[in-house]
Amino acid sequence: MFAGDVPADEAATMAAAQIPTSPSIFESPSTVAAWHGKPTYYAISSNDQMIPPEAEAFFAKRMNATTITLAASHASMVSEPDQIAALILQAVDAK
């Protein structure tokens, strides 16, 4: 479930408003990923059913990211906005 910890009416609105990604994003080769040379921050959602939390932890570790782990779904920015905002502010303050 994408937004299992979000109120049902809000999750339905999110689903209705979501639009598909443009196929063109898959047509251009990428260069060096920014996380190779820039500080990174990652919110691991331990209840994510879209990306396995173990994969998220692997990604974060590979990026040497500052992480937080939330008991949240894939939509943690909606269900845990204060904690996500705090992580963003931590990144801002690190500059």
Buried (B, 14 or more C-beta within 10 A) or exposed (E): EBBBBBEEEEBEEBEEEEEEEEEEEEEEEEEEEEBEEEEBBBBBBBBBEEEEBEEBBEBBEEBEBBBBBBEBBBBBBBBBEEBBEEBEEEEEEEE
